[in-house]
Amino acid sequence: MRLLVVIGTRPEAIKLAPLVHALRDNPAFSVAVCTTSQHSDLLQPMLEFFGLHCDWDLHCMRAGQTLAGLSQKVLAGLDDLLVREHFDRLVVQGDTTTAFVAALAAFYRGVAVDHIEAGLRSGDLQHPFPEEANRRLADVVAANLFAPTEGARQNLLREGYPSERIFVTGNTGIDALWLARGLVEREARPLPIALERGARLALVTAHRRESFGPGLERIGRALIHLTDRHPELHILYPVHPNPNVLAAATRTLGGRVRIHLLDPLSYPDFVRTLAAADLVLTDSGGVQEEAPVFGKRVLVLRETTERPEGIAAGTAELVGTDEQRIVDRAEALLALHGPQTAVSPYGDGHASQRIVEVLQTGALAQPFGS
């Protein structure tokens, strides 16, 4: 069986790397990898860290490019590749523009689509934007729907997808996290910043389009209030290179004492920082999944989440971008010294093996969570 795995962004590289390796270890599959370079600078270090060789690079990203412009390049590039090369199946992950448009290109050419992380729903097409639409549309054209959780499966069933096409596997991002965690622990990797004795650390990631402008400004002011009130608190904020994010972070937070604005961290450095953090504030879906594995308390800087399992398990709390609410809830969690009990509502480290099982046999003996 000849498979094409399409990767566009850093999170896709992280979440697809363990699956690509599991597929390549199985002689039943011939696996090729294509990148769209939707994230160019952020993507390459992930590919190198996980030892992923890409057979094709479509070089789709341009500075200042619109979503329509990106979609046009991905669709044309993938269509040309699918005409030149024969593939039995095309694998995409998540909710990026790359994932949706690559799935659409395969659908147009009659190539079966496997959607990893299918069934996630926030219930609001504008939050997150455009990811909520991307993942719904990718599900529409997919032959196999690999749902990470039972909740995602139930979303798909409510929308009328046949149960025989849905497989609950857990999230491959947890597979990747366990791989990276072992490496980081063996290396005794230091933190990206130096902390004095008694210092506490908050890890922040914020980059969603729906927060551009006032939302990011409010998040920034909340971080300033937290460091003003807590002299022991350091904030480590790896800033996404999107100009809207970078400009807001620099304008609001640049030069502030104990607020460390860094370039995006390598994945091992991110894992090391996550392991050391006392508090996590994020609008990232992947971080919502990863933090509970380390027993971390998470404030979700969004109004909605397509990952309700963390909310239900008590590992995460929605706070949106309201300045006072962020401050109040962060202070409440900082008052709880010590980690939570580590739980993993999103995966057990074996999602990739389950996906390989389905692709090879058409069935899944033991779904995640059963």
C-alpha positions as CSV (number, residue, x, y, z in Angstrom):
1,M,0.0,0.0,0.0
2,R,1.5,3.3,-1.1
3,L,0.7,6.2,1.3
4,L,1.4,9.9,1.0
5,V,1.6,11.8,4.3
6,V,1.2,15.6,3.9
7,I,2.7,17.9,6.5
8,G,2.4,21.7,6.6
9,T,3.0,23.1,10.1
10,R,5.1,22.4,13.2
11,P,2.2,20.7,15.1
12,E,1.5,18.5,12.1
13,A,5.1,17.4,12.0
14,I,5.1,16.6,15.8
15,K,1.8,14.6,15.6
16,L,2.5,12.8,12.3
17,A,6.2,11.9,13.1
18,P,5.4,8.8,15.3
19,L,2.9,7.6,12.7
20,V,5.3,8.0,9.8
21,H,7.9,6.0,11.7
22,A,5.4,3.3,12.7
23,L,4.2,3.0,9.1
24,R,7.8,2.9,7.7
25,D,8.6,0.1,10.2
26,N,5.8,-2.0,8.7
27,P,6.7,-3.8,5.4
28,A,3.0,-3.6,4.3
29,F,3.4,0.1,3.5
30,S,5.5,2.3,1.3
31,V,5.4,5.8,2.7
32,A,6.2,9.1,1.1
33,V,6.1,12.5,2.8
34,C,5.2,15.8,1.2
35,T,5.5,19.2,3.0
36,T,3.7,22.3,1.9
37,S,6.0,24.5,4.2
38,Q,2.9,26.3,5.5
39,H,5.2,26.9,8.5
40,S,8.7,27.1,6.9
41,D,11.1,28.2,9.6
42,L,9.1,26.4,12.4
43,L,8.7,23.2,10.5
44,Q,12.3,22.2,9.5
45,P,13.6,21.8,13.1
46,M,10.8,19.4,13.9
47,L,11.5,17.3,10.8
48,E,15.1,17.1,11.8
49,F,14.4,16.3,15.4
50,F,12.1,13.4,14.5
51,G,14.3,12.3,11.6
52,L,11.6,12.8,9.0
53,H,12.8,12.8,5.4
54,C,10.5,14.7,3.0
55,D,10.3,13.5,-0.5
56,W,8.7,16.7,-1.9
57,D,8.4,20.3,-0.7
58,L,5.8,22.5,-2.3
59,H,7.2,25.8,-0.9
60,C,3.7,27.2,-0.6
61,M,4.1,30.0,2.0
62,R,4.8,33.6,1.1
63,A,5.1,36.7,3.3
64,G,1.7,38.4,3.8
65,Q,-0.1,35.6,2.0
66,T,-3.9,35.3,2.4
67,L,-5.6,32.0,3.3
68,A,-7.0,32.0,-0.2
69,G,-3.6,32.4,-1.7
70,L,-2.2,29.6,0.5
71,S,-5.1,27.3,-0.4
72,Q,-4.6,27.9,-4.1
73,K,-0.9,26.9,-3.9
74,V,-1.5,23.8,-1.8
75,L,-4.4,22.6,-4.1
76,A,-2.4,23.2,-7.3
77,G,0.8,21.7,-5.9
78,L,-0.9,18.6,-4.5
79,D,-3.0,18.1,-7.6
80,D,0.2,18.1,-9.8
81,L,1.9,15.6,-7.5
82,L,-1.1,13.2,-7.4
83,V,-1.2,13.3,-11.2
84,R,2.5,12.4,-11.5
85,E,2.6,9.8,-8.7
86,H,0.3,7.0,-7.8
87,F,-0.8,6.7,-4.2
88,D,-3.4,4.5,-2.6
89,R,-4.1,6.8,0.3
90,L,-3.3,10.3,1.5
91,V,-2.9,11.0,5.3
92,V,-3.5,14.4,6.8
93,Q,-3.7,15.5,10.5
94,G,-5.7,18.1,12.3
95,D,-7.3,21.3,11.3
96,T,-4.8,23.3,9.2
97,T,-5.3,24.8,5.8
98,T,-2.7,22.3,4.6
99,A,-4.8,19.4,6.0
100,F,-8.1,20.5,4.5
101,V,-6.8,21.5,1.1
102,A,-4.6,18.4,0.7
103,A,-7.6,16.2,1.6
104,L,-9.7,18.1,-1.0
105,A,-7.0,17.6,-3.6
106,A,-6.9,13.8,-2.9
107,F,-10.7,13.6,-3.0
108,Y,-10.8,15.3,-6.4
109,R,-8.3,12.7,-7.7
110,G,-10.1,9.7,-6.2
111,V,-7.4,9.0,-3.6
112,A,-8.7,7.7,-0.2
113,V,-8.2,10.2,2.6
114,D,-7.3,9.3,6.2
115,H,-7.9,12.1,8.7
116,I,-5.9,11.9,11.9
117,E,-7.5,13.8,14.8
118,A,-11.0,13.7,13.2
119,G,-14.2,14.8,15.0
120,L,-12.9,17.7,17.1
121,R,-15.6,20.4,17.3
122,S,-15.8,23.8,19.1
123,G,-19.3,24.4,17.8
124,D,-18.4,27.9,16.5
125,L,-17.0,28.4,13.0
126,Q,-15.3,31.6,14.0
127,H,-13.5,30.1,17.1
128,P,-10.9,29.0,16.2
129,F,-10.8,30.5,12.7
130,P,-10.2,29.0,10.2
131,E,-9.4,25.7,12.0
132,E,-13.0,24.8,12.9
133,A,-14.1,24.9,9.3
134,N,-10.9,23.2,8.1
135,R,-11.4,20.1,10.3
136,R,-15.1,19.8,9.5
137,L,-14.4,19.9,5.8
138,A,-11.6,17.4,6.0
139,D,-13.9,15.0,7.8
140,V,-16.4,15.3,4.9
141,V,-14.1,14.0,2.3
142,A,-12.2,11.4,4.5
143,A,-12.6,7.7,4.1
144,N,-11.2,6.8,7.5
145,L,-11.9,9.1,10.5
146,F,-9.3,8.6,13.3
147,A,-11.0,10.2,16.3
148,P,-8.6,10.8,19.2
149,T,-11.3,10.3,21.9
150,E,-14.8,8.9,22.4
151,G,-16.1,12.5,22.6
152,A,-14.8,13.1,19.1
153,R,-16.4,9.9,17.9
154,Q,-19.7,11.0,19.3
155,N,-19.4,14.3,17.5
156,L,-19.0,12.4,14.2
157,L,-21.9,10.1,14.9
158,R,-24.2,13.0,15.7
159,E,-23.3,14.5,12.3
160,G,-24.3,11.3,10.6
161,Y,-20.9,9.7,9.8
162,P,-21.2,5.9,9.7
163,S,-19.7,4.2,12.7
164,E,-17.7,1.7,10.6
165,R,-15.5,4.6,9.3
166,I,-14.7,6.0,12.8
167,F,-11.9,4.6,14.9
168,V,-11.0,5.9,18.4
169,T,-7.2,5.8,18.6
170,G,-6.0,8.4,21.1
171,N,-3.9,11.4,19.9
172,T,-0.6,10.8,18.2
173,G,0.6,14.0,19.8
174,I,0.9,12.1,23.1
175,D,3.0,9.4,21.3
176,A,5.3,12.2,20.2
177,L,5.4,13.7,23.7
178,W,6.5,10.4,25.3
179,L,9.3,10.1,22.7
180,A,10.5,13.6,23.3
181,R,10.2,13.4,27.1
182,G,12.5,10.4,27.3
183,L,15.1,12.1,25.2
184,V,14.9,15.3,27.3
185,E,15.2,13.4,30.6
186,R,18.2,11.4,29.3
187,E,20.0,14.6,28.2
188,A,19.2,16.5,31.4
189,R,18.4,19.4,29.1
190,P,18.5,22.9,30.9
191,L,15.7,25.4,30.8
192,P,15.9,28.1,28.0
193,I,16.1,30.8,30.8
194,A,17.9,30.9,34.1
195,L,15.7,31.0,37.2
196,E,16.8,31.9,40.7
197,R,16.1,29.7,43.6
198,G,12.4,30.0,44.7
199,A,11.3,31.3,41.3
200,R,8.1,30.1,39.7
201,L,7.4,29.7,36.0
202,A,4.4,30.3,33.8
203,L,4.6,29.1,30.2
204,V,2.5,31.1,27.7
205,T,1.6,30.5,24.1
206,A,-0.9,32.7,22.3
207,H,-1.2,33.0,18.5
208,R,-4.8,32.4,17.4
209,R,-6.2,34.6,14.6
210,E,-9.4,35.4,16.5
211,S,-7.2,37.0,19.2
212,F,-5.3,39.3,16.9
213,G,-5.5,42.9,18.0
214,P,-7.5,43.5,21.2
215,G,-7.4,39.9,22.4
216,L,-3.6,39.7,22.4
217,E,-3.4,43.1,24.0
218,R,-5.6,42.0,26.9
219,I,-3.5,38.8,27.4
220,G,-0.4,41.0,27.5
221,R,-1.8,43.3,30.1
222,A,-2.9,40.3,32.2
223,L,0.7,39.0,32.1
224,I,2.0,42.3,33.3
225,H,-0.4,42.4,36.2
226,L,0.6,38.9,37.2
227,T,4.4,39.7,37.3
228,D,3.7,43.0,39.2
229,R,1.7,41.1,41.9
230,H,4.0,38.1,42.1
231,P,7.7,39.0,42.2
232,E,8.7,35.4,42.2
233,L,7.0,34.7,38.9
234,H,8.8,34.5,35.6
235,I,6.8,34.3,32.3
236,L,8.3,32.4,29.4
237,Y,6.5,33.3,26.2
238,P,7.8,31.8,22.9
239,V,6.4,34.2,20.4
240,H,4.9,33.0,17.1
241,P,6.6,34.7,14.1
242,N,3.3,35.8,12.6
243,P,3.7,39.6,12.4
244,N,0.3,40.2,14.2
245,V,1.5,38.2,17.2
246,L,5.1,39.4,17.2
247,A,4.1,43.1,17.0
248,A,1.5,42.8,19.8
249,A,3.9,40.9,22.1
250,T,6.8,43.3,21.5
251,R,4.7,46.4,21.9
252,T,2.9,45.2,25.1
253,L,5.6,43.1,26.8
254,G,9.0,44.0,25.4
255,G,11.5,45.0,28.1
256,R,9.3,43.9,31.0
257,V,11.1,42.5,33.9
258,R,10.6,38.7,34.3
259,I,8.7,38.4,31.1
260,H,10.9,36.5,28.6
261,L,9.9,36.9,25.0
262,L,11.7,34.1,23.1
263,D,11.8,32.8,19.6
264,P,9.7,29.6,19.1
265,L,11.3,26.9,21.2
266,S,12.6,23.7,19.7
267,Y,10.4,20.8,20.6
268,P,12.8,19.4,23.2
269,D,13.2,22.8,24.8
270,F,9.4,23.2,24.9
271,V,9.0,19.8,26.5
272,R,11.6,20.7,29.1
273,T,9.8,24.0,29.8
274,L,6.4,22.4,30.1
275,A,7.8,19.9,32.6
276,A,9.1,22.7,34.8
277,A,6.2,25.1,34.5
278,D,4.0,25.9,37.5
279,L,1.2,27.2,35.3
280,V,0.4,27.1,31.6
281,L,-1.6,29.7,29.7
282,T,-2.3,28.8,26.1
283,D,-4.6,29.0,23.1
284,S,-2.9,26.0,21.5
285,G,-4.9,22.8,21.1
286,G,-1.7,20.7,21.3
287,V,-0.6,22.2,24.6
288,Q,-4.1,21.5,26.0
289,E,-3.4,17.8,25.2
290,E,0.3,17.8,26.4
291,A,0.2,19.6,29.7
292,P,-2.0,17.1,31.6
293,V,0.5,14.4,31.0
294,F,2.9,16.4,33.2
295,G,0.2,17.2,35.8
296,K,0.1,20.9,34.8
297,R,-2.7,23.4,35.4
298,V,-3.9,25.0,32.2
299,L,-5.8,28.2,31.5
300,V,-7.2,28.1,27.9
301,L,-7.0,31.6,26.4
302,R,-10.0,31.0,24.2
303,E,-13.8,31.3,24.4
304,T,-14.4,27.8,23.2
305,T,-12.4,24.6,22.9
306,E,-12.7,21.5,20.7
307,R,-11.0,19.6,23.4
308,P,-13.6,19.4,26.2
309,E,-12.1,16.3,27.7
310,G,-9.5,18.4,29.6
311,I,-12.3,20.6,31.0
312,A,-14.3,17.6,32.1
313,A,-11.2,16.0,33.7
314,G,-10.4,19.2,35.6
315,T,-7.0,19.7,33.9
316,A,-8.0,22.8,32.0
317,E,-10.2,25.9,32.4
318,L,-11.6,28.2,29.7
319,V,-10.8,31.9,30.5
320,G,-10.9,33.5,27.1
321,T,-9.0,36.8,26.7
322,D,-10.6,38.8,29.5
323,E,-7.8,40.5,31.4
324,Q,-9.3,40.3,34.9
325,R,-10.5,36.8,34.5
326,I,-7.0,35.6,33.4
327,V,-5.4,37.3,36.4
328,D,-8.0,36.0,38.9
329,R,-7.8,32.4,37.7
330,A,-4.0,32.4,37.3
331,E,-3.6,33.7,40.9
332,A,-6.0,31.0,42.1
333,L,-4.0,28.3,40.5
334,L,-0.7,29.7,41.6
335,A,-1.9,29.5,45.1
336,L,-2.1,25.7,44.7
337,H,1.5,24.7,45.1
338,G,2.6,21.4,43.6
339,P,1.5,19.6,40.5
340,Q,-1.9,18.0,39.9
341,T,-2.2,14.3,39.5
342,A,-1.0,13.5,36.0
343,V,-3.8,12.3,33.8
344,S,-4.0,11.9,30.0
345,P,-7.5,12.2,28.7
346,Y,-6.2,12.5,25.1
347,G,-3.9,9.5,24.6
348,D,-1.8,6.7,26.0
349,G,1.2,6.8,23.7
350,H,-0.1,4.0,21.3
351,A,-2.3,5.9,18.9
352,S,0.1,5.4,16.0
353,Q,0.0,1.6,16.4
354,R,-3.8,1.7,16.4
355,I,-3.9,3.7,13.2
356,V,-1.4,1.3,11.5
357,E,-3.6,-1.6,12.6
358,V,-6.7,-0.1,11.0
359,L,-4.8,0.7,7.7
360,Q,-3.5,-2.8,7.5
361,T,-6.5,-4.8,8.6
362,G,-9.5,-2.4,8.3
363,A,-10.4,-2.9,12.0
364,L,-9.3,-1.9,15.5
365,A,-9.2,-4.6,18.2
366,Q,-8.9,-2.3,21.2
367,P,-10.0,1.4,20.9
368,F,-8.4,4.0,23.1
369,G,-10.3,4.3,26.4
370,S,-12.1,1.0,26.1
